[in-house]
Amino acid sequence: MARTTDAREKALETAERLFRGQGYAATGLSQILEESAAPKGSFYHHFPGGKAQMAEEALATYAARGDALIAYIASRTDGDPAAFVRSLCEAFAMEMERSGWTLGCMAQNFANELAPGDGVWTPRLGLIFSAWTRAIAGALQAGGIDTTRADAIAGALLAALEGARTLARTEQSPTAFRRIADVFVSALSAP
């Protein structure tokens, strides 16, 4: 009978948490193994490509959750761009607060460390940010905002949210997210 284990999932969850909290370079394999309680042999069985493969898989899962969050909020706000923006900002703020202000964006951390010098990671990260921007723009378009304006607002909103994570970590406060919501909701009603 085959033995089943959750070592792979625990290692990925631990890696994501560490990459989000301390970045790629500061997260070592030994720390991931220790904190996940994953056996070293199991690690290399599941991730023969080592830390880079684990990071790639953790990032793909993280990016998909970001896509799902945006889609979920868009479905809950039913074509109301202001409600969408407020809900998205609140979701980011709540996640940061629940983590004790420790969890940044994994894609942002990797971009800060690895782009533009790494020819593998840079395009991969660009695709993630582009997908999130398109998803936000789609939610705004569903609320009647024209495509060009929705694209511009979406790009600026994502950039503001990524920056707000940094401010929230240092201020240990959701204030930056609330300010973003107020500014972007006002911008939505501008001609």
Salt bridges, closest charged atoms under 4 A:
ASP6 OD2 - LYS10 NZ 3.75
GLU16 OE2 - ARG20 NH1 3.78
GLU16 OE2 - ARG65 NH2 2.32
GLU35 OE1 - ARG17 NH2 2.79
GLU56 OE1 - ARG124 NH1 3.67
GLU57 OE1 - ARG8 NH2 2.22
GLU95 OE2 - ARG20 NH1 2.99
GLU95 OE1 - ARG165 NH1 3.51
GLU162 OE1 - ARG165 NE 3.62
ASP182 OD1 - ARG86 NH1 2.93
